[in-house]
Amino acid sequence: MTRAERRSLGDRAPAVQWVALLILSVVFVVVLETLRLPAALLLGPMLAGLVLALAGGTVRAPAAPFAFAQAVLGCMIARSIPLSTLHEILHDWPLLLISVFAVIGASYGLGWLLARWGVLPGATAVWGSSPGGASAMIVMADAYGADARLVAVMQYMRVVIVASGASLVARMVAGDHVAGAKAVAWMAEPAWTPLVQTLALAIGSALLGAKLRFPSASMIAPLVLGVVLQDTGLIVIELPPILLAVSYALIGWSIGLRFTRPILIHAARALPRIIASIVVLIAACGGLAAMLVVMAGVDPLTAYLATSPGGADSVAIIAASSDVDLPFVMAMQTARLIAVLLTGPIIAKFIADRVQANERIL
């Protein structure tokens, strides 16, 4: 597309650009779902936003709906932390604590190396390497000033590699007994009272986040409140697929629409080293899984899935359809997500400051 054509697209009415964005998003989601790639509902809109931005589009994801989408993401994470998972964390806390921080330490170490070698900026390298939920890491990275576009490239590259590897390992161990993801009931009627409760929590959290002006408050508030309210029986978190799809789309658009040609060129140049760091991290987690098998008597597939670095939703699907200790797997994944959310901002700032200090000395 020529420079003149890109300008003409940017000059078109916002309504025309939004229609083009919606059509592109649907096309990308369908293609990614057909290929059975994880997180298609977020990656599709992100790719659509990227294409529109490179073609000269000027629309941006509106702030208030984006804050609501963050709150819905927080509710989704809270829903995945039921009381049974918390009990499992408390029951096996010494083993979980050691395993969780071993994976986090390896991830942050690789992030520090990527920053030290100048592959990526310090905070971006840390958030991109963080082994939490990819969507949550992107939102947190954006809130704390890292480049969410490069973080998205790193996170979803790892999600694809980890999910593919976990699927392959599970299929090798369990044969053909590993089922795929369940079909989504898009038109199913939701439970209306829980849905109203969930929407109130999400909207209230988004408003609270705007008032507090605290980074990622729109996601952290519903996560914390949702876990407490859900596990005390005060509310039931209900998230219809269409609500999640819209929220994912808003988050994906907010990232994709900010891409530029220089960012894509930088990501392409860094990609071989990013992939190498992912492979090293997977190997390190495989070594930790072997230690769990030998020292704690955990069965091999449970240990491998529990220590897989990121892609918790994909790992949950694989674990649920395999003969493994599902509570242990989800307890490990959940504990690691919570630990990353708590330590990520501090570690990212620490590494970024150290890298900048070394650059000044040199």
C-alpha positions as CSV (number, residue, x, y, z in Angstrom):
1,M,0.0,0.0,0.0
2,T,1.4,3.4,-1.0
3,R,1.9,6.3,1.4
4,A,-0.9,8.2,-0.3
5,E,-3.3,5.3,0.2
6,R,-2.3,5.1,3.8
7,R,-3.1,8.7,4.3
8,S,-6.5,8.3,2.5
9,L,-7.5,5.5,4.9
10,G,-6.6,7.7,7.9
11,D,-8.8,10.5,6.4
12,R,-11.8,8.3,6.2
13,A,-14.6,8.6,8.7
14,P,-14.0,6.8,12.0
15,A,-17.2,4.8,11.4
16,V,-15.6,3.4,8.2
17,Q,-12.4,2.5,10.0
18,W,-14.3,0.8,12.8
19,V,-16.3,-1.3,10.3
20,A,-13.0,-2.3,8.6
21,L,-11.5,-3.2,12.0
22,L,-14.5,-5.3,12.9
23,I,-14.5,-7.2,9.6
24,L,-10.7,-7.8,9.9
25,S,-11.1,-9.0,13.5
26,V,-13.8,-11.5,12.6
27,V,-11.7,-12.8,9.7
28,F,-8.5,-13.2,11.8
29,V,-10.4,-14.9,14.7
30,V,-12.0,-17.4,12.3
31,V,-8.6,-18.2,10.8
32,L,-6.9,-18.6,14.2
33,E,-9.7,-20.7,15.6
34,T,-9.5,-22.9,12.5
35,L,-5.8,-23.3,13.1
36,R,-6.7,-24.1,16.8
37,L,-4.3,-21.5,18.1
38,P,-4.8,-20.3,21.7
39,A,-6.2,-16.9,22.6
40,A,-7.7,-16.4,19.1
41,L,-10.3,-14.0,20.5
42,L,-7.5,-11.6,21.6
43,L,-4.9,-12.3,18.9
44,G,-7.4,-11.8,16.1
45,P,-8.4,-8.2,17.1
46,M,-4.8,-7.4,17.9
47,L,-3.7,-8.4,14.4
48,A,-6.6,-6.5,12.9
49,G,-5.6,-3.4,14.8
50,L,-2.0,-3.9,13.6
51,V,-3.1,-4.1,10.0
52,L,-5.3,-1.0,10.3
53,A,-2.6,1.0,12.1
54,L,0.0,0.2,9.4
55,A,-2.5,1.2,6.8
56,G,-2.9,4.6,8.3
57,G,-5.9,4.1,10.6
58,T,-6.4,6.7,13.3
59,V,-9.1,5.2,15.5
60,R,-8.1,4.1,19.0
61,A,-9.8,1.9,21.6
62,P,-11.8,4.2,23.9
63,A,-10.6,4.6,27.5
64,A,-13.8,3.8,29.4
65,P,-14.6,0.5,27.5
66,F,-11.0,-0.5,27.8
67,A,-11.1,-0.1,31.5
68,F,-14.2,-2.2,31.7
69,A,-12.5,-4.8,29.5
70,Q,-9.6,-4.9,32.1
71,A,-12.2,-5.3,34.9
72,V,-13.8,-8.3,33.0
73,L,-10.4,-9.8,32.7
74,G,-9.9,-9.4,36.4
75,C,-13.2,-11.2,37.0
76,M,-12.2,-14.0,34.7
77,I,-9.0,-14.6,36.6
78,A,-10.9,-14.5,39.9
79,R,-13.4,-17.0,38.6
80,S,-10.4,-19.4,37.9
81,I,-9.3,-19.3,41.6
82,P,-12.0,-21.2,43.4
83,L,-11.8,-22.1,47.1
84,S,-10.6,-25.6,46.2
85,T,-7.6,-24.2,44.4
86,L,-6.8,-22.0,47.4
87,H,-7.0,-25.0,49.7
88,E,-4.6,-26.9,47.4
89,I,-2.2,-24.0,47.6
90,L,-2.3,-24.0,51.4
91,H,-2.1,-27.8,51.5
92,D,1.1,-28.0,49.4
93,W,2.5,-24.6,50.1
94,P,6.2,-25.5,50.6
95,L,6.4,-27.5,47.4
96,L,4.4,-24.9,45.5
97,L,6.4,-22.0,46.9
98,I,9.7,-23.5,45.8
99,S,8.5,-24.5,42.4
100,V,6.7,-21.2,41.7
101,F,9.7,-19.0,42.6
102,A,12.1,-21.3,40.7
103,V,10.1,-20.7,37.5
104,I,9.7,-17.0,38.2
105,G,13.4,-16.7,39.0
106,A,14.3,-18.4,35.7
107,S,11.9,-16.2,33.8
108,Y,13.1,-12.9,35.3
109,G,16.7,-14.0,34.8
110,L,16.1,-14.5,31.1
111,G,14.3,-11.1,31.0
112,W,17.3,-9.5,32.6
113,L,19.6,-11.1,30.0
114,L,17.4,-9.8,27.2
115,A,17.5,-6.3,28.7
116,R,21.3,-6.5,29.4
117,W,22.1,-7.6,25.8
118,G,19.9,-4.7,24.5
119,V,17.4,-7.0,22.8
120,L,14.5,-5.3,24.6
121,P,14.1,-2.4,27.1
122,G,14.3,-3.5,30.7
123,A,10.7,-3.4,31.9
124,T,9.5,-4.7,28.5
125,A,11.9,-7.7,28.7
126,V,10.7,-8.5,32.3
127,W,7.0,-8.4,31.5
128,G,7.4,-10.2,28.2
129,S,9.3,-13.0,30.1
130,S,6.9,-13.2,33.0
131,P,5.2,-16.6,33.3
132,G,1.7,-15.4,34.2
133,G,-1.5,-15.2,32.1
134,A,-0.5,-13.6,28.8
135,S,-3.5,-11.2,28.8
136,A,-2.9,-10.1,32.4
137,M,0.8,-9.6,31.7
138,I,0.1,-7.3,28.7
139,V,-2.4,-5.2,30.7
140,M,0.0,-4.9,33.6
141,A,3.0,-4.1,31.3
142,D,0.9,-1.3,29.7
143,A,-0.1,0.1,33.1
144,Y,3.5,0.2,34.3
145,G,4.9,1.9,31.3
146,A,6.4,-1.0,29.4
147,D,5.9,-1.4,25.6
148,A,2.7,-3.6,25.5
149,R,3.2,-4.3,21.8
150,L,6.5,-6.0,22.3
151,V,5.3,-7.7,25.5
152,A,2.3,-9.1,23.4
153,V,4.7,-10.5,20.8
154,M,6.8,-12.2,23.5
155,Q,3.9,-13.5,25.5
156,Y,1.9,-15.0,22.7
157,M,4.9,-16.4,21.0
158,R,5.5,-18.3,24.3
159,V,1.8,-19.2,24.6
160,V,1.9,-20.9,21.2
161,I,5.2,-22.7,21.8
162,V,4.3,-23.8,25.3
163,A,0.7,-24.9,24.5
164,S,1.9,-26.8,21.4
165,G,4.7,-28.5,23.5
166,A,2.3,-29.3,26.4
167,S,-0.2,-30.8,23.9
168,L,2.5,-32.9,22.3
169,V,3.8,-34.2,25.6
170,A,0.3,-34.9,26.9
171,R,-0.6,-36.8,23.7
172,M,2.7,-38.8,23.9
173,V,1.9,-39.8,27.5
174,A,-1.9,-40.3,27.2
175,G,-2.1,-41.4,23.6
176,D,-5.4,-40.4,21.9
177,H,-7.2,-39.7,25.2
178,V,-6.4,-36.0,25.2
179,A,-9.5,-34.1,24.1
180,G,-9.5,-30.7,22.4
181,A,-11.2,-27.6,23.7
182,K,-15.0,-27.7,24.1
183,A,-17.2,-25.9,21.7
184,V,-18.3,-22.5,22.9
185,A,-22.1,-22.1,23.5
186,W,-22.3,-18.5,22.1
187,M,-26.1,-18.3,22.3
188,A,-26.6,-20.0,25.7
189,E,-28.7,-18.0,28.1
190,P,-26.7,-16.7,31.0
191,A,-27.7,-16.9,34.7
192,W,-29.0,-13.4,35.0
193,T,-28.6,-12.7,38.7
194,P,-24.9,-13.7,38.7
195,L,-24.4,-11.8,35.5
196,V,-25.8,-8.6,37.1
197,Q,-23.5,-9.2,40.1
198,T,-20.5,-9.7,37.8
199,L,-21.3,-6.6,35.8
200,A,-21.7,-4.5,38.9
201,L,-18.3,-5.8,40.1
202,A,-16.7,-5.0,36.8
203,I,-18.2,-1.6,36.3
204,G,-17.6,-0.6,40.0
205,S,-13.9,-1.7,39.7
206,A,-13.4,0.2,36.4
207,L,-14.8,3.4,38.1
208,L,-12.7,2.7,41.2
209,G,-9.6,2.2,39.0
210,A,-10.2,5.5,37.2
211,K,-10.7,7.3,40.5
212,L,-7.6,5.8,42.2
213,R,-5.3,6.3,39.1
214,F,-3.3,3.3,40.3
215,P,-1.7,1.3,37.5
216,S,-3.8,-1.8,36.6
217,A,-6.3,-1.1,39.4
218,S,-9.1,-1.8,37.0
219,M,-7.9,-5.4,36.7
220,I,-6.5,-5.9,40.2
221,A,-9.6,-4.7,42.1
222,P,-12.1,-7.1,40.6
223,L,-9.5,-9.9,40.8
224,V,-9.1,-9.5,44.6
225,L,-12.7,-8.6,45.3
226,G,-13.9,-11.3,43.0
227,V,-11.9,-14.0,44.8
228,V,-13.2,-12.9,48.2
229,L,-16.8,-12.4,47.2
230,Q,-16.9,-15.7,45.2
231,D,-15.2,-17.9,47.8
232,T,-17.4,-16.5,50.6
233,G,-20.5,-17.3,48.6
234,L,-21.7,-13.7,48.2
235,I,-21.6,-13.7,44.4
236,V,-21.2,-16.1,41.5
237,I,-19.1,-14.8,38.7
238,E,-20.9,-15.2,35.4
239,L,-19.1,-14.3,32.2
240,P,-21.0,-15.1,28.9
241,P,-18.7,-15.9,26.0
242,I,-19.9,-12.8,24.1
243,L,-18.9,-10.6,27.0
244,L,-15.4,-12.2,27.1
245,A,-15.1,-11.9,23.3
246,V,-15.9,-8.1,23.4
247,S,-13.5,-7.6,26.3
248,Y,-10.7,-9.5,24.6
249,A,-11.4,-7.5,21.4
250,L,-11.0,-4.2,23.2
251,I,-7.7,-5.2,24.8
252,G,-6.5,-6.6,21.5
253,W,-7.4,-3.4,19.6
254,S,-5.8,-1.2,22.2
255,I,-2.5,-3.0,21.6
256,G,-2.7,-3.6,17.8
257,L,-3.7,0.0,16.9
258,R,-0.5,1.3,18.5
259,F,1.8,-0.8,16.4
260,T,4.2,1.0,14.0
261,R,6.6,-0.1,11.3
262,P,9.7,0.6,13.5
263,I,8.2,-1.6,16.3
264,L,7.5,-4.4,13.9
265,I,11.0,-4.2,12.5
266,H,12.5,-4.3,16.0
267,A,10.3,-7.3,17.0
268,A,11.4,-9.2,13.8
269,R,15.1,-8.6,14.6
270,A,14.6,-9.6,18.2
271,L,12.5,-12.7,17.4
272,P,15.3,-15.3,17.1
273,R,16.7,-14.4,20.5
274,I,13.1,-14.2,22.0
275,I,12.4,-17.7,20.7
276,A,15.8,-19.0,22.0
277,S,14.9,-17.5,25.5
278,I,11.5,-19.3,25.4
279,V,13.1,-22.6,24.5
280,V,15.6,-22.2,27.4
281,L,12.8,-21.4,29.8
282,I,10.8,-24.4,28.7
283,A,13.9,-26.6,29.2
284,A,14.5,-25.1,32.7
285,C,10.8,-25.8,33.6
286,G,11.2,-29.3,32.3
287,G,14.2,-29.8,34.6
288,L,12.1,-28.5,37.5
289,A,9.4,-31.0,36.6
290,A,11.9,-33.8,36.6
291,M,13.0,-32.7,40.1
292,L,9.3,-32.8,41.3
293,V,9.0,-36.4,39.9
294,V,12.2,-37.6,41.6
295,M,12.1,-35.7,44.9
296,A,8.3,-35.3,45.5
297,G,6.8,-38.3,43.8
298,V,4.6,-36.2,41.4
299,D,3.7,-38.1,38.3
300,P,5.6,-36.8,35.2
301,L,2.7,-35.4,33.2
302,T,1.3,-33.5,36.3
303,A,4.7,-32.1,37.0
304,Y,5.3,-31.0,33.4
305,L,1.9,-29.3,33.1
306,A,2.2,-27.7,36.5
307,T,5.5,-26.1,35.7
308,S,4.7,-25.1,32.1
309,P,5.6,-21.4,31.9
310,G,2.4,-19.5,31.0
311,G,-0.6,-20.3,28.9
312,A,-2.5,-21.2,32.0
313,D,-5.8,-21.4,30.1
314,S,-4.4,-23.7,27.5
315,V,-2.7,-25.8,30.2
316,A,-6.0,-26.1,32.0
317,I,-7.7,-27.4,28.9
318,I,-5.0,-30.0,28.4
319,A,-4.9,-31.0,32.1
320,A,-8.7,-31.3,32.3
321,S,-8.7,-33.8,29.5
322,S,-5.7,-35.8,30.7
323,D,-5.2,-38.3,33.6
324,V,-3.3,-35.8,35.9
325,D,-3.7,-34.2,39.3
326,L,-5.8,-31.2,38.1
327,P,-6.0,-29.4,41.4
328,F,-2.2,-29.5,41.8
329,V,-1.7,-28.3,38.2
330,M,-4.1,-25.4,38.7
331,A,-2.8,-24.6,42.1
332,M,0.7,-24.2,40.7
333,Q,-0.4,-22.1,37.8
334,T,-2.6,-19.9,40.0
335,A,0.0,-19.4,42.7
336,R,2.5,-18.4,40.0
337,L,0.1,-15.9,38.5
338,I,-0.6,-14.3,41.9
339,A,3.2,-14.2,42.6
340,V,3.9,-12.5,39.3
341,L,1.2,-10.0,39.7
342,L,2.7,-9.1,43.1
343,T,6.4,-9.1,42.2
344,G,6.3,-8.0,38.6
345,P,6.1,-4.2,39.0
346,I,8.9,-4.3,41.6
347,I,11.2,-6.6,39.6
348,A,10.6,-4.8,36.3
349,K,11.5,-1.4,37.8
350,F,14.6,-3.0,39.6
351,I,15.9,-4.5,36.4
352,A,15.2,-1.5,34.2
353,D,17.0,0.8,36.7
354,R,20.0,-1.6,36.9
355,V,20.3,-1.8,33.1
356,Q,20.1,1.9,32.7
357,A,22.7,2.4,35.5
358,N,25.1,0.0,33.7
359,E,24.5,1.8,30.4
360,R,25.4,5.1,32.0
361,I,28.6,3.6,33.5
362,L,29.6,2.2,30.2
